[in-house]
């Protein structure tokens, strides 16, 4: 299942601003980027995108309340510098099983 479709199913007729936790594990990202997630998820605190084929987090929208981000078992190799500005309240980040060469 594609990531965009999975996110719309997980909404369950809710407004994106009402979603606090979103789990889209084991779906597929078509281009290796975050798809279907927008700045409208203003209350999102927990996001899990395990094993979805991500290669980058550059298209991750601004998620000011995000505290926990699970992105293990993807193919992310870098580009993590945007997380600090897009997710200022991030306290937990799981990057295990990715292809990260260095952290600056």
C-alpha positions as CSV (number, residue, x, y, z in Angstrom):
1,X,0.0,0.0,0.0
2,X,1.2,3.5,-0.8
3,X,2.1,5.9,2.0
4,X,-0.4,8.5,0.9
5,X,-3.3,6.0,0.9
6,X,-2.2,4.5,4.2
7,X,-2.1,8.0,5.9
8,X,-5.6,8.8,4.6
9,X,-6.9,5.4,6.0
10,X,-5.2,6.1,9.4
11,X,-7.1,9.4,9.6
12,X,-10.3,7.5,10.1
13,X,-12.5,10.5,9.2
14,X,-10.6,12.8,11.5
15,X,-9.1,16.2,10.8
16,X,-5.3,16.0,10.5
17,X,-5.0,18.6,13.3
18,X,-6.7,16.1,15.7
19,X,-4.1,13.3,15.1
20,X,-1.6,12.8,18.0
21,X,-0.1,9.5,16.9
22,X,0.4,8.2,13.4
23,X,1.7,4.7,12.5
24,X,2.3,3.9,8.8
25,X,4.9,1.1,9.2
26,X,5.5,-1.3,6.3
27,X,3.7,0.7,3.6
28,X,5.6,2.0,0.6
29,X,7.0,5.4,-0.2
30,X,7.0,5.8,-4.0
31,X,10.0,8.0,-4.3
32,X,11.9,7.4,-1.1
33,X,10.5,10.6,0.4
34,X,7.8,11.4,3.0
35,X,4.4,11.5,1.1
36,X,1.0,12.5,2.2
37,X,2.1,14.2,5.5
38,X,1.6,18.0,5.7
39,X,1.9,20.9,8.0
40,X,-1.8,20.3,8.9
41,X,-0.7,17.7,11.5
42,X,-0.1,20.3,14.1
43,X,-0.8,18.1,17.1
44,X,1.2,15.1,16.0
45,X,3.5,13.9,18.8
46,X,4.4,10.3,17.7
47,X,5.2,9.3,14.1
48,X,6.3,5.8,13.1
49,X,7.5,5.2,9.5
50,X,9.3,1.9,9.9
51,X,10.4,-0.1,6.8
52,X,8.7,2.1,4.2
53,X,11.6,2.6,1.8
54,X,12.6,6.1,2.9
55,X,15.9,7.4,1.6
56,X,15.5,11.0,2.9
57,X,13.6,13.1,5.5
58,X,13.9,16.3,3.4
59,X,10.2,16.4,2.6
60,X,9.1,15.9,6.3
61,X,6.8,18.8,7.0
62,X,7.1,21.1,10.0
63,X,5.8,19.1,13.0
64,X,6.2,21.4,16.1
65,X,4.8,19.0,18.7
66,X,6.5,15.8,17.4
67,X,8.3,14.1,20.3
68,X,9.0,10.6,19.0
69,X,10.1,9.6,15.5
70,X,10.6,6.0,14.4
71,X,12.3,5.6,11.0
72,X,14.2,2.3,11.5
73,X,14.8,-0.2,8.7
74,X,14.8,2.3,5.9
75,X,17.5,3.5,3.5
76,X,18.2,6.9,5.0
77,X,21.8,7.9,4.5
78,X,21.8,11.6,5.6
79,X,19.9,14.8,5.5
80,X,19.0,14.7,9.2
81,X,20.0,18.4,9.8
82,X,16.4,19.5,8.9
83,X,15.0,17.6,11.9
84,X,16.1,20.2,14.4
85,X,14.2,23.0,12.7
86,X,11.2,21.0,11.6
87,X,10.7,19.1,14.8
88,X,12.0,21.3,17.7
89,X,10.5,19.1,20.4
90,X,11.9,15.8,19.2
91,X,13.3,13.8,22.2
92,X,13.3,10.3,20.7
93,X,14.7,9.3,17.3
94,X,15.2,5.7,16.1
95,X,17.5,5.5,13.1
96,X,18.5,1.8,13.5
97,X,18.8,-0.2,10.3
98,X,19.5,2.8,8.0
99,X,22.6,3.6,5.9
100,X,23.8,6.6,7.8
101,X,27.5,7.2,7.3
102,X,28.0,10.2,9.6
103,X,26.3,12.5,11.9
104,X,27.3,16.2,12.0
